[in-house]
Structures are given as structure tokens and as C-alpha cells.
């Protein structure tokens, strides 16, 4: 695994030839699918190669195509056992190497980061709702099939399906994968503290766990970027009820369709707003939480400013 950064398919991902890139992506996908035993250390090494592969990609269209290929094409195809480790390896790499990017290459990495925020919501939010809907349809078909059976057959079918239903209700829950991913984000790029002096002298290697890799918090520039795009990427995976529009043909009072854990999705921003020791970060997080779209969706209520507070900073002229 040490030589994975130098393998041909990693280098070919940066090619300007689309056929070469597609073949390299297919090879990478097959490799990740066939190796469910890849540790976090292995995936961090892989992402080190992918990071510099993306670093050397030229031309805006090639860069955008590669960013989408490494995110929207690759991540949904990963095995369930690998996807969280793969995403953690990505954020470890970005948090560690973000400071080394020059201004000429910064934009393409910001786009890659946006793609990874979006694809994670695609997998853990939209994907969970889709699976829940499919499970509901499957249960309806099973219930309809029971109606024509005898008593013995009904009991046998109920005994076979009951454990699976109990696992869904009593297990980790529908949003367990999403909560695990949100915890990765809160531990890394959206951690309220970007530098903890108390932990600076501690060893970065855990002797008890050879696969331990510390999660860098990243600079505030990365934190600001995630705050700014968070609601934008959430909007892309939501489905809304009704198509009401105002006089300017803009949607209004859009209600989110389905069961969506908005409190969990907005938790990283809330933590930044309340726990960050840096006022600019708290202010940026508060602005994101005051987004008009969250009010339209019925998630948050609009703050009403006091007239007295507005008048304190204004001069009303000389008294008569």
C-alpha cells in the first residue's frame, strides 16, 4: 500500500484526456471495492496521492470533471464499511495540507471541498430517505402478500420479518451514518477550536492503535468556506412540498418533504456559534444560521430586532 500514490491510475486521474481519466477512475473504484480491509492509514496514503494528482490537474473543465469524479462518482460506489474511513481520510488530508495551497490553485480545491460536502449529504441524507421509502414499499408488498395466506403461513412470515424490523427500530437508527459523518466534521474542519495548546505537546501517534491518525482542525479559511456553503449544499438534496411562488416567481414558504434531522445537520454551525473562542467565526456561523432559506423551510424563526436597539445608534437631531 505504500506505493499506491505512485500507481498509474492515480497519476492518470490528472490527465487532460477524458478517456484516460475515466479508465483511471474505474480502476480506482474497483480497487476500493475489492479491498474492504483498507485501514485509515492506507486511505490517508491514498489521499496523499490523490491530493497531489488534483494539484497537478490543469484547465478549469478538467479540474471540475476530476473533482466531480472523485466525489459524486466515487463516494456513492464505495462499500459501506469503507465510506466513513474514506471521508475521514479526505478531511485529514485537506485539514493538513490546505495551508500549503497557493492562490492559483486554491479555487479548484475549494470546488473539490464543495463537492465533498455535497456528496456526503447526497449519501447520508438523500440516500437514507430513499432507502427508507424503498423499505416502506417493501413492507407494503409483504403485508399485501400476507392477506392470501393461511394462519400457519402468516405466523411463519411474521417470525421471519420481525427481527429485521426490530433491528431498524432498536438499532443505531436511520440517521446513524449521518451522525457519524457529522461527528467527523465537528472533530475536524468545523471544530470550534482550530488550535488547542493543551494538546500541542501530546504525541500524535496512539501506541494502542497503530491505525490512529490525528484529525487536523484546519485554518479558519477552510472553516469559513464550509460555513458559507453548508446551507447551499443542503438545499440541493432536499425535496420540498408545493410549488408556491411569489410575484417575482421565487419560491416561498417551502416546507421540507420527508423526515430530515435538521437539528443534527445544523449542529456543527450551532457549536461554532456558541463555542468558538474567535468572534469572527461565531459571527460567520450566526449569519449562516440566519439564512432566509431556513426561515422559508420552517426550520428557524426570523429574529425581530428591537426598535430601541436600532434607535440607540442613530442621531435624531436637535430637540425643539
Secondary structure, DSSP 8 states (H G I E B T S, - for coil): -TTGGGSHHHHHTT-S-HHHHHHHHHHHHHHHHH-TT--HHHHHHHHHHHHHHHHT--SHHHHHHHHHIIIIITGGGS-HHHHHHHHHHHHHHHHHHGGG--HHHHHHHHHHHHHHHHHHHIIIIIHHHHHHHHHHHHHHHHHHHHTTS-HHHHHHHHHHHHHHHHHHHHSS-TTHHHHHHHHHHHHTTT-S-S--GGGTTS-SS-TT-TT--------HHHHHHHHHHHHHHHHHH--EE---B-TTS-B-S-EE-S---HHHHTHHHHHHHHH-S-HHHHHHHHHHHT-HHHHHTTSS------HHHHHHTS------
